[in-house]
Amino acid sequence: MRIIPIDTVDAPELADYTRLTDVALRRALEPAGGLYLAESTKVIARALAAGHIPRSVLLHERWLPDLEPLLQSFPDVPVYVGTEETLETLTGFHLHRGALAAMHRPELPALEEVLDGARRVVVLEDIVDHTNVGAAFRAVAGLGADAVLVSPRCADPLYRRSVRVSMGTVLQVPWTRIGEWSDAAPRLHEAGFHLAALALADDAVSLDEFAANPPSKIAMVMGAEGDGLSRRAISVADTIVTIPMAHGVDSLNVASAAAVALYALRVPERQPLGADA
């Protein structure tokens, strides 16, 4: 490996890792710069397995043996090594998960490519909490769905917190961004998908009823925290589905709701993504 000791946190080549606690900066830098940050050796391994290319790696030297086999194919990628104090000063948080890697962001696939062969997809509309986005991806991976579609205003699945909470499954599950519903709904229908909006409505059917005889292809549309789905999303849905609740609770966290719906509507012969992938 090309190991480079960190002498100063002000070095320009470390700019990818500075001020990571500044959310506004990361939102601006990562998409524009074509980068995302993979945190922990496990997540870095999944990123590399998905064919993503590292630009650099940042870690404490005790993690070098774990990273060395992963980076054998990238001998020219700089590996910046520093003390715990230096790394915390640089990033703004305690780097307790082993390592960070600045990864080149892959180009998003076309919607038709993501939907090819898919039977169960989750659509995340305007989910602004990165933790919920990551948790939803983990549910999709674990329960054997095929893909995730995210709306124009949905939080970035490749934001560091999303990747971490997802346990790296955002790097395994096919996903892409869709346009507004005026464009996305016709394309989903053309691909044969039944749009099931999870929402509260007088004409909603229960999840149990919907799952008793489900369509062959389902796009489960999940709404934002607090406000739920937009009126436009509900208007283009083929069916409005609700999860029956008890004790006066009107709804679940969006990631929990996605997990419940995915389990109820799972394709019986479908296997979840391998836990060891």
Long-range contacts (C-beta under 8 A, 24 or more apart in sequence): 1-64, 1-67, 1-68, 1-71, 1-75, 1-77, 1-79, 2-75, 2-76, 2-77, 2-78, 2-79, 3-64, 3-79, 3-81, 4-78, 4-79, 4-80, 4-81, 5-80, 5-81, 5-82, 6-80, 6-81, 6-82, 6-86, 6-87, 6-90, 9-86, 9-89, 9-90, 13-56, 13-78, 13-80, 14-58, 14-80, 14-90, 16-55, 16-56, 16-102, 17-58, 17-80, 17-90, 17-91, 17-100, 17-102, 18-90, 18-91, 18-92, 19-92, 20-91, 20-92, 20-93, 20-160, 21-91, 21-92, 21-93, 22-92, 26-159, 26-160, 27-156, 27-159, 30-105, 30-156, 30-158, 30-159, 31-105, 31-156, 34-104, 34-105, 35-102, 35-103, 35-104, 35-105, 36-102, 36-103, 36-105, 36-156, 36-158, 36-159, 36-160, 36-163, 37-100, 37-101, 37-102, 37-103, 37-160, 37-163, 38-100, 38-101, 38-103, 38-163, 38-168, 38-171, 39-97, 39-99, 39-100, 39-160, 39-163, 39-164, 40-97, 40-98, 40-99, 40-164, 40-168, 41-66, 41-67, 41-70, 41-97, 41-98, 41-99, 42-167, 42-168, 43-163, 43-164, 43-167, 43-168, 43-171, 44-70, 44-99, 44-101, 45-70, 45-168, 46-168, 46-169, 46-171, 46-172, 46-277, 47-101, 47-103, 47-168, 47-171, 48-73, 49-171, 49-277, 50-106, 50-171, 50-172, 51-106, 52-103, 52-104, 52-106, 52-171, 53-103, 53-104, 54-101, 54-102, 54-103, 54-104, 55-101, 55-102, 55-103, 55-104, 56-80, 56-101, 56-102, 57-99, 57-100, 57-101, 57-102, 58-82, 58-87, 58-90, 58-91, 58-95, 58-99, 58-100, 58-101, 58-102, 59-87, 59-95, 59-98, 59-99, 59-100, 60-84, 60-87, 60-95, 60-98, 60-99, 63-98, 63-99, 66-98, 66-99, 67-99, 97-164, 105-158, 108-175, 108-176, 108-177, 109-174, 109-176, 110-176, 111-149, 111-176, 111-178, 111-184, 111-187, 112-187, 112-191, 113-174, 113-176, 114-147, 114-149, 114-174, 114-175, 114-176, 115-147, 115-188, 115-191, 115-193, 117-146, 118-146, 118-147, 118-174, 118-217, 119-146, 119-216, 119-217, 119-218, 119-267, 119-270, 120-144, 120-145, 120-146, 120-217, 120-218, 120-220, 120-262, 120-265, 120-266, 120-267, 120-270, 121-145, 121-146, 121-147, 121-148, 121-149, 121-193, 121-218, 121-219, 121-220, 122-147, 122-148, 122-149, 122-219, 122-220, 122-222, 122-258, 122-262, 123-148, 123-149, 123-150, 123-151, 123-178, 123-184, 123-195, 123-219, 123-220, 123-221, 123-222, 124-148, 124-149, 124-150, 124-151, 124-154, 124-222, 124-254, 125-151, 125-154, 125-221, 125-222, 125-223, 125-224, 125-229, 125-230, 125-233, 126-151, 126-153, 126-154, 126-223, 126-224, 126-227, 126-230, 127-154, 127-155, 127-222, 127-223, 127-224, 127-225, 127-254, 128-153, 128-154, 128-155, 128-224, 128-225, 129-155, 129-225, 130-155, 130-156, 130-159, 130-161, 130-162, 130-165, 131-161, 131-162, 131-165, 132-225, 132-253, 132-254, 132-255, 133-157, 133-159, 133-162, 133-165, 133-166, 134-161, 134-162, 134-163, 134-164, 134-165, 134-166, 134-170, 135-165, 135-166, 135-253, 135-255, 136-222, 136-254, 136-255, 136-258, 137-162, 137-166, 137-169, 137-170, 137-173, 137-175, 138-165, 138-166, 138-167, 138-169, 138-255, 139-255, 139-258, 139-259, 139-262, 140-169, 140-173, 140-258, 140-262, 141-166, 141-169, 141-172, 141-173, 141-272, 141-273, 142-169, 142-259, 142-272, 142-273, 143-259, 143-262, 143-263, 143-266, 143-272, 144-262, 144-266, 144-267, 144-270, 144-271, 144-272, 144-273, 145-173, 145-262, 145-266, 146-174, 147-173, 147-174, 147-175, 147-176, 148-173, 148-174, 148-175, 149-175, 149-176, 149-177, 149-178, 149-184, 149-219, 150-175, 150-176, 150-177, 150-178, 151-177, 151-178, 152-177, 152-178, 152-179, 152-180, 169-273, 172-273, 172-277, 173-273, 180-232, 181-230, 181-232, 181-233, 181-235, 181-236, 185-236, 188-219, 191-217, 192-216, 192-217, 193-217, 193-218, 193-219, 194-218, 194-219, 194-238, 194-239, 195-219, 195-221, 195-236, 195-237, 195-238, 195-239, 196-220, 196-221, 196-237, 196-238, 196-239, 196-240, 196-241, 196-261, 196-265, 197-221, 197-223, 197-229, 197-233, 197-234, 197-237, 197-239, 197-240, 197-241, 198-222, 198-223, 198-229, 198-240, 198-241, 198-242, 198-243, 198-257, 198-261, 199-223, 199-228, 199-229, 199-234, 199-237, 199-240, 199-241, 199-242, 200-228, 200-242, 200-250, 200-251, 201-234, 201-240, 201-242, 203-240, 204-240, 204-241, 204-242, 205-239, 205-240, 205-241, 205-242, 206-241, 206-242, 206-243, 206-244, 207-241, 207-242, 207-243, 207-244, 207-260, 207-261, 207-264, 207-265, 208-244, 208-264, 210-239, 210-241, 210-264, 210-265, 211-264, 211-265, 214-265, 218-265, 220-258, 220-261, 220-262, 220-265, 222-254, 222-257, 222-258, 223-254, 224-254, 225-253, 225-254
